[in-house]
């Protein structure tokens, strides 16, 4: 619980840090862009004044300073339009090429666009007898555009960092949990080994002394059952080798086991093909998966009992197993959580059965397990698909 709380706190801190960095970056960048925009507008004011001076010059005017001002603008895109919005001059404008007329149309379009956006300076180029004026229209320089985009790029980088950090924390947590479960499982199998061996020896002695006792075969079955459970626990954490096995036999073992340990109100129905369905599985672990699904079905049906249908389907490329019950069903909002470790709707239980079943099917057997259908009050069907 403490580890979960710590992970949650780290996530919150990372998200808050990312938001603060993004907000600070946006504020600083906005201030810089605003200041640079004012500076560029002032430069355009000087440039526009140089244009006005150039247009008003006569043969006695010294144009050295004016030309120097005009030539120094190498970054700010600018278009000069006359009163009729026709292009008169332009600088630092990227064009798509084409004829002279196409160029003028492109330039006039850009100038008109910037004029509508309010990025222009109006200058008077008339004389005492005729009034005339021009519009010096301009756009933001490449530097300002890059600065405007940088906070969003930075935000993307920060978010990627946060996602990677959270993924690393979750992976670390999952790896640690796996080590704990593997260690616990193997230790459990080891601890079970000694008493099971003793029970097996005692059972053999009882068979010799009381060969006619009807209870001894049942005791022997239970001891073998304990041995099977210990074997399953010992295999958790290692990769079991699948071998060709009969699904029909696996399902029969489950039915036999459940019939002897459930109420008479629970009816087990088998729906198998006439022929053996053979797939590469670890029979011991896969049998546990079907048992777990069947036990969950029994719990879902409660004291009133019901029907559990075990269906096996053999196709050309897949073997399909379905476990259907007539229990209370699963709410739609819970369906996507049923395989999550720790999730359970029972008053008692760890919520690990379906999670382990999913791991056995998908990681050990490269198959699929999912809730095929479920309706509250009518029942649930789990489906397993195994490739041949």
C-alpha positions in Angstrom: 0.0 0.0 0.0 2.9 2.4 0.9 4.6 1.6 -2.4 1.3 2.3 -4.3 0.9 5.6 -2.5 4.5 6.5 -3.2 4.1 5.8 -6.9 0.9 7.9 -7.0 2.7 10.8 -5.2 5.6 10.6 -7.7 3.2 10.7 -10.6 1.5 13.8 -9.2 4.8 15.5 -8.6 5.9 14.7 -12.2 2.7 16.0 -13.7 2.8 19.2 -11.6 6.4 19.8 -12.5 5.6 19.3 -16.2 2.7 21.8 -15.9 4.8 24.4 -14.1 7.7 24.1 -16.6 5.3 24.4 -19.5 3.5 27.4 -18.0 6.8 29.1 -17.1 8.1 28.5 -20.6 5.0 29.8 -22.2 5.0 33.0 -20.0 8.7 33.7 -20.7 8.4 32.9 -24.4 5.3 35.1 -24.7 7.1 38.0 -23.0 10.1 37.6 -25.3 8.0 37.4 -28.4 6.0 40.5 -27.3 9.2 42.5 -26.7 10.7 41.4 -30.0 7.5 42.2 -31.9 7.6 45.7 -30.5 11.2 46.0 -31.5 10.5 44.8 -35.0 7.5 47.2 -35.4 9.9 50.0 -34.4 12.3 48.8 -37.1 9.5 48.8 -39.6 8.6 52.3 -38.6 12.2 53.4 -39.4 12.1 51.4 -42.6 8.8 53.0 -43.6 10.2 56.4 -42.9 13.2 55.5 -45.1 10.7 54.5 -47.9 8.9 57.9 -47.5 12.2 59.8 -47.7 13.3 57.8 -50.7 10.1 58.6 -52.6 10.3 62.3 -51.6 14.0 62.7 -52.5 15.2 64.9 -55.4 18.6 65.2 -57.1 20.1 67.1 -54.2 19.1 64.6 -51.4 21.8 62.5 -49.9 20.3 59.0 -49.9 23.3 57.2 -48.3 21.6 56.8 -44.9 18.2 56.0 -46.5 19.7 53.2 -48.6 21.6 51.8 -45.7 18.4 51.6 -43.6 16.6 49.9 -46.5 19.4 47.4 -47.1 19.8 46.4 -43.4 16.4 44.7 -43.3 17.4 41.1 -44.0 15.0 39.2 -41.7 11.6 40.9 -41.6 9.3 40.0 -44.6 7.8 43.2 -46.0 5.6 44.2 -48.9 4.9 47.7 -50.0 1.4 48.3 -51.4 0.0 51.4 -53.0 -3.4 52.9 -52.2 -5.0 50.5 -54.7 -3.3 47.5 -52.8 -1.0 46.8 -55.7 2.5 45.6 -54.9 5.2 48.2 -55.3 8.2 46.5 -53.6 9.0 43.5 -51.3 11.8 42.0 -49.3 12.5 38.7 -47.6 9.4 37.1 -49.0 9.4 33.4 -50.0 7.6 32.9 -53.3 6.5 29.8 -55.2 8.0 30.9 -58.5 6.2 31.5 -61.8 5.9 34.4 -64.1 6.3 38.1 -63.3 2.5 38.5 -63.1 2.3 35.4 -60.7 5.0 36.9 -58.5 3.1 40.2 -58.3 -0.1 38.4 -57.4 1.6 36.4 -54.7 3.2 39.5 -53.2 0.0 41.5 -53.3 -1.9 38.6 -51.7 0.6 38.4 -48.8 0.6 42.2 -48.4 -3.2 42.2 -48.3 -3.2 39.4 -45.7 -0.8 41.3 -43.4 -2.9 44.5 -44.0 -6.0 42.8 -42.7 -4.1 41.4 -39.7 -3.1 44.9 -38.7 0.6 44.5 -39.4 1.2 47.6 -41.5 2.4 51.2 -41.3 0.7 53.8 -43.5 3.0 56.4 -45.0 2.2 59.6 -46.9 4.1 59.8 -50.2 2.2 62.6 -51.8 3.2 66.3 -52.3 1.5 69.6 -51.6 -0.7 69.3 -54.7 -1.5 65.6 -54.7 -2.1 63.4 -51.6 -1.0 59.8 -51.9 0.0 57.1 -49.5 1.4 53.6 -49.3 1.1 50.7 -46.9 4.3 49.0 -45.5 2.9 45.6 -44.7 5.1 43.2 -42.7 5.1 39.8 -41.1 6.9 38.3 -38.1 10.5 37.3 -38.7 11.6 33.7 -38.7 13.2 34.2 -35.3 9.9 35.3 -33.7 8.0 32.4 -35.3 10.5 29.9 -34.0 10.4 31.5 -30.5 6.6 31.3 -30.7 6.7 27.5 -31.5 9.5 26.7 -29.0 7.3 26.4 -25.8 5.0 23.9 -27.5 8.1 21.8 -28.6 9.4 22.1 -25.1 6.0 21.0 -23.7 6.0 18.0 -25.9 9.5 17.1 -24.7 8.5 17.5 -21.1 5.4 15.3 -21.6 7.5 12.6 -23.3 9.8 12.7 -20.3 6.9 12.4 -17.9 5.4 9.4 -19.8 8.8 7.7 -19.9 9.4 8.3 -16.2 5.9 7.0 -15.2 6.4 4.0 -17.5 9.8 3.3 -15.9 8.3 3.5 -12.4 5.4 1.2 -13.3 7.8 -1.3 -14.9 10.0 -1.2 -11.9 7.0 -1.8 -9.6 5.7 -4.6 -11.8 9.2 -6.3 -11.9 9.5 -6.1 -8.1 6.0 -7.5 -7.6 6.8 -10.3 -10.0 9.9 -11.2 -8.0 7.9 -11.3 -4.8 5.2 -13.5 -6.3 7.8 -15.9 -7.9 9.7 -16.2 -4.7 6.6 -16.7 -2.6 5.3 -19.4 -5.1 8.5 -21.3 -5.2 8.9 -21.2 -1.4 5.3 -22.4 -1.0 6.0 -25.3 -3.4 9.1 -26.1 -1.4 7.3 -26.0 2.0 4.5 -28.2 0.6 6.9 -30.9 -0.6 7.8 -32.4 2.7 4.3 -32.9 4.1 3.0 -34.2 0.8 5.8 -36.8 0.7 4.8 -37.9 4.2 1.1 -38.1 3.2 2.0 -40.2 0.2 4.0 -42.6 2.4 1.2 -42.8 5.0 -1.4 -43.4 2.3 0.7 -46.4 1.0 0.9 -47.8 4.5 -2.8 -47.5 4.9 -3.4 -49.2 1.6 -1.4 -52.2 2.8 -3.2 -52.4 6.2 -6.7 -51.5 5.0 -6.9 -52.6 1.3 -10.7 -52.7 1.4 -11.3 -49.2 2.8 -13.4 -47.2 0.4 -12.0 -43.8 1.6 -8.4 -44.5 0.7 -8.8 -43.9 -3.0 -10.4 -40.5 -2.3 -7.5 -39.7 0.1 -5.1 -40.8 -2.6 -6.7 -38.4 -5.1 -6.5 -35.5 -2.6 -2.8 -36.2 -2.0 -2.2 -36.3 -5.7 -4.1 -33.0 -6.0 -1.8 -31.4 -3.4 1.1 -32.7 -5.4 -0.3 -31.1 -8.6 -0.8 -27.8 -6.8 2.7 -27.8 -5.5 4.0 -28.5 -9.0 2.0 -25.6 -10.4 3.5 -23.2 -7.8 7.0 -24.4 -8.6 6.5 -23.6 -12.3 5.5 -19.9 -11.7 8.3 -17.6 -12.8 9.8 -20.2 -15.2 8.8 -20.7 -18.8 7.1 -24.2 -18.9 7.6 -26.2 -22.1 4.2 -26.7 -23.9 3.7 -30.2 -25.3 0.9 -31.6 -27.5 -1.9 -32.4 -25.2 -5.6 -33.3 -25.4 -7.9 -30.5 -24.5 -10.7 -33.0 -24.1 -8.8 -34.7 -21.3 -7.9 -31.4 -19.6 -11.6 -30.4 -19.6 -12.7 -33.9 -18.3 -10.3 -33.6 -15.4 -11.8 -30.2 -14.5 -15.3 -31.5 -14.7 -14.4 -34.5 -12.5 -12.7 -32.2 -10.0 -15.6 -29.7 -9.9 -18.3 -32.4 -9.7 -16.8 -33.8 -6.5 -16.4 -30.4 -4.8 -19.5 -28.5 -5.7 -23.1 -28.5 -4.7 -25.6 -30.8 -6.5 -27.3 -27.6 -7.6 -24.4 -26.8 -9.9 -24.7 -28.7 -13.2 -21.6 -29.1 -15.4 -22.4 -29.4 -19.1 -19.7 -30.4 -21.6 -19.9 -29.5 -25.3 -16.9 -31.1 -26.9 -16.2 -32.3 -30.5 -16.3 -36.1 -31.1 -12.6 -36.2 -31.9 -9.6 -35.3 -29.7 -8.6 -31.6 -29.9 -4.8 -31.6 -29.5 -2.8 -28.4 -28.9 0.6 -27.6 -27.5 0.0 -26.6 -23.8 1.3 -27.1 -20.4 -1.6 -29.3 -19.2 -1.1 -28.7 -15.5 -1.1 -24.9 -15.8 -3.9 -24.8 -18.4 -6.1 -27.1 -16.3 -5.7 -24.6 -13.4 -6.9 -21.8 -15.7 -10.1 -23.7 -16.5 -10.6 -24.6 -12.9 -10.2 -21.0 -11.9 -12.8 -19.9 -14.4 -15.1 -22.7 -13.2 -14.7 -21.8 -9.6 -15.5 -18.1 -10.4 -18.6 -19.3 -12.2 -19.7 -21.3 -9.1 -19.1 -18.2 -6.9 -21.1 -16.1 -9.4 -24.1 -18.4 -9.2 -24.2 -18.5 -5.4 -26.2 -20.8 -3.2 -29.0 -21.2 -5.8 -26.6 -23.0 -8.2 -27.0 -23.0 -12.0 -25.3 -24.4 -15.1 -21.6 -24.2 -16.2 -21.1 -25.0 -19.8 -17.6 -26.0 -21.0 -17.4 -25.6 -24.7 -14.5 -26.7 -26.9 -14.3 -25.8 -30.6 -11.8 -27.0 -33.1 -11.0 -24.9 -36.1 -8.3 -25.1 -38.8 -6.0 -22.6 -37.1 -7.4 -22.3 -33.5 -8.7 -24.2 -30.6 -11.4 -22.3 -28.8 -12.5 -22.9 -25.2 -15.5 -21.2 -23.6 -16.6 -21.3 -20.0 -20.2 -20.0 -19.6 -22.3 -19.7 -16.4 -25.8 -18.6 -15.5 -24.6 -16.5 -12.6 -25.0 -12.8 -11.6 -23.0 -11.5 -14.6 -20.5 -8.6 -14.7 -21.3 -4.9 -14.9 -20.1 -3.3 -18.1 -17.9 -0.8 -16.2 -16.1 -3.8 -14.5 -15.5 -5.9 -17.5 -12.2 -4.2 -18.5 -10.9 -4.6 -14.9 -11.6 -8.2 -14.3 -8.1 -9.3 -15.3 -6.4 -6.5 -13.3 -4.5 -7.8 -10.3 -6.3 -7.0 -7.1 -9.7 -6.4 -8.6 -12.5 -8.5 -7.1 -16.2 -8.2 -6.4 -16.1 -10.9 -3.8 -16.1 -10.2 0.0 -13.2 -12.6 0.3 -10.4 -13.1 -2.1 -7.2 -11.5 -3.4 -8.3 -10.7 -6.9 -5.4 -12.6 -8.4 -7.0 -15.7 -10.1 -8.0 -14.1 -13.4 -4.8 -12.1 -13.5 -2.7 -15.2 -13.2 -5.0 -17.0 -15.7 -4.4 -14.2 -18.2 -0.7 -14.5 -17.7 -0.7 -18.2 -18.2 -2.8 -18.0 -21.4 -1.1 -15.1 -23.0 2.5 -15.2 -21.8 3.0 -19.0 -21.5 0.7 -20.2 -24.3 0.6 -17.1 -26.6 -3.2 -17.2 -26.7 -6.0 -14.8 -25.9 -8.5 -14.8 -23.0 -11.3 -12.3 -22.7 -14.9 -11.8 -21.6 -16.9 -12.8 -24.7 -20.2 -11.7 -23.2 -21.8 -10.8 -19.9 -25.2 -9.6 -18.8 -26.2 -8.8 -15.2 -28.6 -11.3 -13.8 -28.1 -13.8 -16.7 -24.4 -14.9 -16.7 -21.0 -14.6 -18.2 -19.0 -16.3 -20.9 -15.1 -16.3 -20.9 -13.4 -17.3 -24.1 -9.9 -18.6 -24.7 -8.3 -18.8 -28.1 -5.2 -20.9 -28.7 -3.3 -21.0 -32.0 -2.4 -24.4 -33.3 
